[in-house]
Amino acid sequence: MQHLVFVYGTLRQGERNHNYLAGNQCLGQCETFPHYALYDLGSYPAVVEGHDSILGEVYLIDDQTLSHLDQLEDVPVEYRRDQIETPFGQAWIYIYQNSSKLDTLISSGDWCQRV
């Protein structure tokens, strides 16, 4: 089965976990609707519900890749998967579940442009 996934952090092109998406088609970049907030947790980001748009990339992936991403994101403990609307169709997004660790907001909504 094919899935769409919206990635916003270490899975994006040029970031350290992009290899998890090797061999999968990048459909393009897009921004979410303004329903989220992006935080810097040090070595990786967290998205939670909020009022900002998040910049990311949408990939077409298979069941095996989705399973590997779920393991990387520690679903359902650290993150959960939700669906969002993108210009490419409904896509999975990983939502962070521990709001007590959120200190550093990335107001631009772009993990790759964090300071």
C-alpha positions as CSV (number, residue, x, y, z in Angstrom):
1,M,0.0,0.0,0.0
2,Q,1.2,3.5,-0.8
3,H,1.1,6.4,1.8
4,L,1.9,10.1,1.8
5,V,4.0,11.4,4.7
6,F,4.7,15.0,5.5
7,V,8.2,15.4,7.1
8,Y,9.3,18.6,8.8
9,G,12.6,17.9,10.6
10,T,15.5,15.4,10.5
11,L,13.8,13.4,7.7
12,R,14.0,16.3,5.2
13,Q,16.5,16.5,2.4
14,G,19.9,17.4,3.7
15,E,19.1,16.4,7.3
16,R,20.6,13.5,9.3
17,N,17.7,11.0,9.0
18,H,16.8,11.6,5.4
19,N,18.3,8.2,4.5
20,Y,15.1,6.6,5.9
21,L,13.4,8.0,2.8
22,A,16.0,6.8,0.3
23,G,14.3,5.4,-2.8
24,N,11.0,7.1,-2.1
25,Q,9.6,9.8,-4.3
26,C,9.6,13.4,-3.0
27,L,6.4,15.0,-4.3
28,G,7.4,18.5,-3.2
29,Q,7.5,21.1,-0.4
30,C,4.5,22.6,1.2
31,E,3.2,24.4,4.3
32,T,0.6,23.1,6.6
33,F,-2.5,25.1,7.5
34,P,-1.8,27.3,10.6
35,H,-2.8,24.6,13.1
36,Y,0.6,23.7,14.5
37,A,3.7,24.9,16.4
38,L,7.2,23.7,15.8
39,Y,9.7,23.3,18.7
40,D,13.4,22.6,18.8
41,L,14.2,19.7,21.2
42,G,17.9,19.9,20.5
43,S,18.7,17.1,18.1
44,Y,15.3,16.9,16.6
45,P,12.0,18.9,16.3
46,A,8.5,18.5,17.7
47,V,5.3,19.6,16.2
48,V,2.2,20.1,18.4
49,E,-1.1,21.7,17.9
50,G,-0.9,25.5,17.7
51,H,-1.5,28.5,15.4
52,D,1.5,28.4,13.0
53,S,2.2,26.9,9.6
54,I,5.0,24.3,9.3
55,L,7.2,23.9,6.3
56,G,8.0,20.4,5.1
57,E,8.2,17.9,2.3
58,V,5.7,15.3,1.2
59,Y,6.9,11.8,0.2
60,L,5.2,8.8,-1.4
61,I,6.2,5.8,0.7
62,D,5.3,2.1,1.1
63,D,4.2,0.1,4.2
64,Q,7.7,-0.9,5.1
65,T,9.0,2.7,5.1
66,L,6.0,3.8,7.2
67,S,6.8,1.1,9.7
68,H,10.5,2.2,9.9
69,L,9.4,5.8,10.4
70,D,7.0,4.7,13.2
71,Q,10.0,3.0,14.9
72,L,12.2,6.1,14.4
73,E,9.5,8.4,15.8
74,D,8.7,6.0,18.7
75,V,5.0,5.7,17.8
76,P,2.8,5.6,19.9
77,V,5.0,6.6,22.9
78,E,6.8,9.8,21.9
79,Y,4.9,10.7,18.7
80,R,1.5,9.8,17.2
81,R,0.5,9.9,13.6
82,D,-2.3,12.2,12.4
83,Q,-3.5,13.0,8.9
84,I,-3.3,16.4,7.4
85,E,-4.4,17.9,4.1
86,T,-1.5,18.8,1.6
87,P,-1.6,19.9,-2.0
88,F,-0.7,16.2,-2.8
89,G,-3.5,14.7,-0.8
90,Q,-4.0,13.4,2.7
91,A,-0.6,12.7,4.4
92,W,0.6,11.4,7.7
93,I,2.3,13.8,10.1
94,Y,4.1,13.0,13.3
95,I,2.7,14.9,16.3
96,Y,4.8,15.1,19.6
97,Q,3.0,14.0,22.7
98,N,5.0,15.3,25.7
99,S,4.3,19.1,25.9
100,S,6.4,19.4,29.2
101,K,9.6,19.3,27.1
102,L,8.7,22.2,24.8
103,D,10.9,25.2,25.5
104,T,12.3,26.6,22.2
105,L,9.7,27.6,19.6
106,I,10.9,27.8,16.0
107,S,8.7,30.8,15.0
108,S,9.6,30.5,11.3
109,G,8.0,27.0,11.1
110,D,11.0,25.7,9.3
111,W,13.4,23.3,11.1
112,C,16.1,23.8,8.4
113,Q,16.2,27.6,9.2
114,R,16.4,27.2,13.0
115,V,19.1,29.4,14.6
